[in-house]
Amino acid sequence: MKKTTLFKKLVLDGEILVLPGAYDALSAKIVEQAGFKAVTFGGYPASGSLLAKPDVSLLTMTEMVNQARYIAEAVGIPLFADGDTGHGNVTNVTRTVREFERAGVAGLFIEDQMFPKRCGHMEGKQVISTDERVAKIKAAVDARTDDDLMIMARTDSLAVYGIDDAIERGTRYAEAGADIIFIEAPPSVKDMRRVCREVNAPMLANMVEGGKTPILTAKELQKIGYSIATFPLSTLYAAAYGVRSAMDALFKTGTTAGYMDKMITFTNFNNLVGLEKVRATETYYYRELFDKHHINPEEMR
């Protein structure tokens, strides 16, 4: 089954889809090995990991597509990607969708913030008009070559114009052809219930540790009415915490010997990234060469 078809099925199934966020191919591989059915990738973790900068539109579309391609190639599960604002007008949106689709994503979302956009849980956001956003949704839907590629429309208008406007936008975005609707940063469970009740489309909940929206369990979010629960920054925050702790220990003691129980070490990391599979492939293709020269493949490892 195509990843796009699988992702669409997961979104439309009765059980909520939990989407952990990855910031690179390695973190996506860990998400996959943990047993999750799909993974997502956003501008916040990309900017944080690649540039050590905040999510304020510093990365270009090409940089985001390249990172998405690395992730999509590293895992067997579907990847849901961040198309930001579409990186411009309807012409740019068309290219954005096509480039992400060629990179192997199973879906992507485009938001209605003005450029330069910022993380949805930051202050000072501004949004474009509903009519302009509808035009960009239509362009995105028309640009895909695979009808199963899921297009999600995100609105940040709740923080700018209030929940009534956000719900109206969500409804119009669904009517324009968006497959999934994402109303960003509702500050209460009451608001979360209302947006799910009043927008007739699969809805996404964004669980940001320390953000504006209450952190709930996947089951709680499903009861509210959400189809997708994304935890987009959990891997990034965990990695930053782990690296900081390891470096504090090394700086204080001059060694990592006392910290190794909190680290993946050499052999386990090689297993994580599939070294044995690479070696098996090399042995397969070099078998005649090894036999001819009486080489033991194990001696080349």
C-alpha positions in Angstrom: 0.0 0.0 0.0 1.3 3.5 -0.8 2.2 5.6 2.1 -0.3 8.2 1.1 -3.1 5.7 1.0 -2.0 4.2 4.3 -1.9 7.7 5.9 -5.3 8.6 4.6 -6.7 5.3 6.0 -5.1 6.0 9.4 -6.6 9.5 9.5 -10.1 8.3 8.6 -10.1 5.3 10.9 -12.2 5.4 14.0 -9.1 5.3 16.3 -7.2 8.5 16.8 -3.8 8.7 15.0 -0.9 9.7 17.3 1.7 11.6 15.4 5.0 12.1 17.2 7.2 14.8 15.7 10.7 14.1 14.4 13.4 16.7 13.8 15.6 14.5 11.6 15.9 11.0 10.1 17.4 9.5 13.3 14.6 10.8 15.5 12.0 9.6 12.9 13.7 6.1 13.0 13.3 6.0 16.8 9.6 7.0 16.4 9.1 4.2 14.0 10.9 1.6 16.2 8.8 2.7 19.1 5.8 1.3 17.2 4.0 4.5 16.0 2.1 4.2 12.7 3.2 7.6 11.3 5.5 10.5 12.0 5.4 14.3 11.5 8.0 16.9 10.8 7.6 20.7 11.4 9.3 24.0 11.0 9.9 24.5 14.7 12.1 21.3 15.2 13.7 21.9 11.8 14.8 25.4 12.7 15.8 24.4 16.2 17.9 21.4 15.1 19.4 22.8 11.8 20.0 26.4 12.8 19.6 26.5 16.6 17.2 29.3 15.9 13.5 29.9 16.8 10.6 29.1 14.5 10.3 32.5 12.7 10.5 31.6 9.0 14.2 31.3 8.7 14.3 28.1 6.7 13.5 28.1 3.0 11.1 25.7 1.2 14.0 23.9 -0.3 15.7 23.3 3.1 12.4 22.0 4.5 11.9 19.7 1.5 15.4 18.3 1.8 15.0 17.4 5.4 11.6 15.9 4.7 13.2 13.7 2.0 15.8 12.4 4.4 13.2 11.5 6.9 10.8 9.9 4.3 13.7 7.8 3.0 14.8 6.7 6.5 11.4 5.2 7.6 8.8 2.9 6.3 5.9 4.7 8.0 4.1 7.7 6.4 5.5 11.2 7.0 3.3 14.3 7.5 5.2 17.5 6.7 5.0 21.2 7.4 4.5 23.4 4.3 4.4 26.6 6.4 2.5 29.3 4.6 3.1 27.6 1.3 6.1 29.9 1.0 4.2 32.6 -0.9 1.1 33.1 -3.0 -0.8 30.4 -5.0 2.0 30.0 -7.4 4.4 29.2 -4.6 1.9 26.9 -2.9 1.7 24.9 -6.1 5.4 24.4 -6.2 5.6 23.7 -2.5 3.0 20.9 -2.7 4.7 19.3 -5.7 8.2 19.4 -4.2 7.0 17.9 -0.9 5.1 15.2 -2.8 8.2 14.4 -4.8 10.1 14.1 -1.6 7.9 11.3 -0.5 5.6 12.8 2.1 2.2 11.3 2.7 0.6 14.6 3.5 1.4 18.2 4.4 -0.2 21.2 6.0 -0.3 24.9 5.0 -1.3 27.7 7.4 -2.9 31.1 7.1 -0.3 33.2 8.9 1.3 36.2 7.2 4.9 35.8 6.3 7.2 35.7 8.3 5.2 33.2 10.3 6.1 32.0 13.7 5.3 29.1 16.0 1.6 28.8 16.7 2.1 29.0 20.4 4.1 32.3 20.2 2.6 35.8 20.6 2.2 38.4 17.8 0.8 36.3 15.0 -1.1 37.8 12.1 -3.2 36.0 9.5 -4.1 36.6 5.9 -7.7 37.1 4.8 -10.0 34.1 4.6 -10.6 34.5 0.9 -6.9 34.5 0.1 -6.4 31.4 2.2 -9.2 29.6 0.4 -7.5 30.4 -2.9 -4.3 28.8 -1.5 -6.1 25.7 -0.4 -7.6 25.2 -3.8 -4.2 25.7 -5.4 -2.7 23.1 -3.0 -5.4 20.5 -3.7 -5.1 21.0 -7.5 -1.3 20.7 -7.3 -1.2 17.2 -5.9 -0.7 14.4 -8.4 -1.8 11.7 -5.9 -5.4 12.2 -4.8 -4.5 10.3 -1.5 -2.0 13.0 -0.5 -3.6 14.6 2.5 -3.8 18.4 2.6 -4.4 19.9 6.0 -5.4 23.6 6.4 -4.2 25.2 9.6 -5.6 28.5 11.0 -4.0 30.7 13.6 -6.9 33.1 13.7 -8.1 32.0 17.1 -5.3 34.1 18.7 -5.9 37.0 16.4 -9.7 37.3 15.9 -11.2 34.8 18.4 -12.7 31.3 18.3 -15.8 32.3 16.2 -13.5 33.4 13.3 -11.3 30.3 13.7 -14.4 28.0 13.4 -15.7 30.0 10.4 -12.3 29.7 8.7 -12.1 26.0 9.5 -15.5 25.4 7.9 -14.6 27.4 4.8 -11.2 25.7 4.5 -12.9 22.3 4.6 -15.4 23.4 2.0 -12.5 24.5 -0.2 -11.1 21.0 -0.3 -8.8 20.6 2.7 -8.8 17.0 4.0 -8.0 17.9 7.6 -8.5 21.0 9.7 -6.2 22.3 12.4 -7.3 25.2 14.6 -4.1 26.1 16.4 -3.7 26.7 20.1 -7.2 26.5 21.7 -6.5 27.5 25.3 -9.1 25.3 27.0 -10.8 21.9 26.8 -14.1 23.8 26.3 -12.7 25.4 23.2 -11.3 22.1 21.9 -14.7 20.5 22.3 -16.4 23.4 20.4 -14.1 23.4 17.4 -14.4 19.6 17.0 -18.2 19.9 17.3 -18.7 22.8 14.9 -16.2 22.0 12.1 -17.3 19.1 10.0 -13.9 17.6 9.1 -11.1 15.4 10.6 -9.5 17.6 13.2 -5.9 17.7 14.5 -4.9 18.5 18.1 -1.4 19.9 18.7 0.2 18.9 22.0 3.1 21.3 22.7 4.8 20.8 26.1 4.6 24.2 27.8 2.3 25.6 25.1 -1.1 27.2 25.2 -3.2 24.1 24.8 -3.8 21.7 27.7 -1.8 18.4 27.3 -4.2 15.5 27.2 -3.9 11.8 26.4 -4.7 10.4 23.0 -7.9 8.7 24.4 -9.1 12.0 25.9 -8.5 13.8 22.6 -10.4 11.1 20.7 -13.4 11.5 23.1 -13.3 15.2 22.4 -13.6 14.5 18.7 -10.1 14.8 17.3 -8.9 12.4 14.6 -5.1 13.2 15.0 -3.0 14.0 18.0 0.4 15.3 17.3 3.2 15.7 19.8 5.5 17.7 17.4 8.3 18.7 19.8 8.6 15.8 22.2 11.7 14.3 20.5 13.4 17.7 20.1 12.8 18.6 23.8 13.9 15.2 25.0 17.0 15.3 22.9 18.0 18.8 24.0 17.5 17.8 27.7 19.5 14.6 27.2 22.4 16.3 25.4 22.5 19.1 28.0 22.5 16.6 30.9 25.3 14.5 29.3 27.4 17.5 28.6 26.9 18.8 32.2 28.1 15.4 33.5 31.2 15.4 31.1 32.1 19.0 32.0 31.8 18.4 35.8 33.6 15.0 35.9 35.8 14.9 32.9 34.3 11.6 31.7 31.0 10.1 30.6 31.6 6.9 32.5 29.0 7.7 35.1 26.4 8.7 32.5 26.5 5.7 30.2 23.4 4.1 31.7 21.5 7.0 30.3 23.0 6.7 26.8 22.8 4.5 23.8 26.3 3.1 23.3 28.3 2.0 20.3 26.8 -1.5 19.5 23.2 -0.5 20.3 23.5 2.6 18.2 24.8 0.6 15.2 21.9 -1.7 15.6 19.5 1.3 15.7 20.8 2.6 12.4 20.9 -0.8 10.7 24.7 -1.5 10.4 24.1 -5.3 10.1 21.8 -4.8 7.2 24.4 -2.7 5.4 27.1 -5.3 6.0 24.8 -8.1 4.8 24.2 -6.2 1.5 27.9 -5.6 1.1 28.6 -9.3 1.6 25.9 -10.3 -0.9 27.3 -8.2 -3.7 31.0 -8.8 -2.9 30.6 -12.6 -2.4 32.4 -13.6 -5.6 35.2 -11.1 -4.8 35.6 -12.5 -1.3 35.6 -16.1 -2.5 38.1 -15.4 -5.3 40.6 -13.8 -2.9 39.8 -16.0 0.1 38.6 -13.1 2.2 36.6 -13.6 5.3 33.8 -10.9 5.3 33.9 -10.8 9.1 37.5 -9.5 9.0 36.4 -6.4 7.0 33.9 -5.3 9.6 
